[in-house]
Amino acid sequence: MTVERWTDNRLDQLADDVDNLRVSVADLRTTAEIMLQTQVQHQRNFEVVVNEIRDIRADIQGLQLENRRMLEELRGRRDEESD
């Protein structure tokens, strides 16, 4: 079994590799934080849209009810006129 000697060049290369890895990890952390912030914003936007859809649905149901009442009233008048 041979023992490899750590030359200055190999140590320098190792140090460079460690520095590059440190930078890569920092970049990955920054990217992960940005992605998390983006996801949180998307979730907030989604909740706003869901609430707006609920409001629109309630408005539509109210309009449907109002239309039914008006139709019943018109039918009642027509029935009274035909009597």
Residue, then its C-alpha position, 0 to 999 in steps of 0.5 A: m500500500t502506498v501513501e500519497r504525499w500531499t504536495d503544495n499543489r494538491l493542498d492548494q487544489l483542495a483549498d480551492d475545491v473547498d472554497n468553491l463548495r462553500v460558494s456553491v452551498a451559499d448560492l444554494r441557500t440563497t436560491a432556496e430562500i428565494m424559492l421559499q419566499t416565492q412560494v409564500q407569495h404564491q400561496r398568499n395570492f392563491e388565498v386572495v383568488v380563492n376569496e375573490i372566487r367565493d365572493i363572486r360565487a355568493d354574488i352569482q347566487g344572490l343574482q340567481l335568487e333575485n332572478r327567480r323572485m322576479l320571474e315568479e312575480l312576472r308569472g304571478r302577474r301574467d296569471e292574474e291578467s289571464d284570470 
